[in-house]
């Protein structure tokens, strides 16, 4: 049995409005037209759906059950129409993110945005925090995610709190009196700045044993037991451990992933992407933030 959604919408409108006249106004139809649609629906189903009296309108038992199904069906149809509706938003969104922010959710978001806004071209740039900040300042990017330490002002929107930790391989062992080997990204990386600043306030003897611009390269050096690195606590992997309290290593401050914008981010396409990114991080971001 194929039921016309138009008839279901008329039925739901009558049920919710409590009468044919008010439903007709909601549907922008005449009262006789709405009555005719309800009669057609009852004839098609072979059931009485509405009890009509001079004072009030009520649903029959079949009508009550149909109302539940009709709402679900119409909600599904509306969602389907929204999914495949052509968006009027066009243009290009130039977005940058550090490798440490990519994770599993961001690629899914990029696909979701492309489906919702097929006329918008996404240009995604993965780089270091410093490079991304520089590109935003030069308006080479519309939006970027950067890591900001406590107290740093960049006018961005907080997305997610990041807790740093000293990370080493499970089997890492520093011989007594030896210099602490460290693995860092190139200079001016936030992880490196945080780690060096903390070490400079201690008498620990240390040296840089490995440098890589790649997050995976850094992790490989740590997993091999070659060095210790400053990484996100949330990104700890099997085979790695935190060195809290070991070798006199100092506590590290926290930081925030922030969404920053250039002047070009005022375009409808950039605003839409920024809003979708903020919504993705909504469960972990502070209240009261937004574009």
C-alpha positions, 0 to 999 in steps of 0.5 A: 500500500502506497500512502501519499505523504500529502495525506499524512501531513494533512492528518498530522496537521488536523491532529495537532491543530485540533480541528480542520479550520486551524489545520487548513490555515497551517497548510495554506489550504481551504477547510474543504480541501483538508476534509477531502484529504482526510476522507481519502486517507480513511478510504485508502486505509479502510479505517475511521481515523477521526471522531467528529462532534460539534464540540471537539475532534478526537482520534480513534484508536487507529488514528492514534496509532497512525499518528505515531507512524505518520510522524516518524515517516514524515520526519524521515522524509524531511531528513531525506529531502534535507540531505539531498537538497542542493545548497546555495552556498558556493566558493572555496574554504581553505582550512588548515589543521595540525597532524595531531588534531586530525584523528578520526573525526575530522576526516569524517567531518570533511566528508560530511561537509562536502556532501552537505555543500557540494558546490564548495571546494575544500582546500585542506592544509596539514602543517605545524601550528606556527605555519598555520598561524602565519598562513592565517595572518597572511590570509592564505587560509580562511580557518585553521586549528592551532594549539594555544597555551594558557594565557595566549591571546589569539582571538580564537574559539576553544575547541578541545583541551589538550593535556601534555605529558612526557611520553616514552616507550614501555621499555625506556630506561635512562642510565643513572647520570645519563643525559635525557634524550628527547624527540621534538618537532622543529623549533617553534612547535608548541610541544617543543616550546612547552617542553624546553621551557619546563626543562629550563627550570630544572637541573636536568641534563638533556639533549635533542636526539631526534627531530621530525616534522611528522607526528608519526615520525616522532612517535616511531622514535619514541616507540623504538626507545630512542627518546622521550617526547612531549605528546598529548596524554589523550593520544597515548598508544599501546607500547608507550607510557607516561613518565610522570614523576620519573627522572625528575621531569617537571609537570607540563601545562595544558593547552587548547586547540583553538579555531582561528580565522582570517578576514576571508572567513566571513564568506558563507562557505567558511562560516558554514564549515566553521560552525560544523567544526565547532558543533563536532567539538561541542561535547568537549568545548566550554559553554558559551563559545561560537562563531 
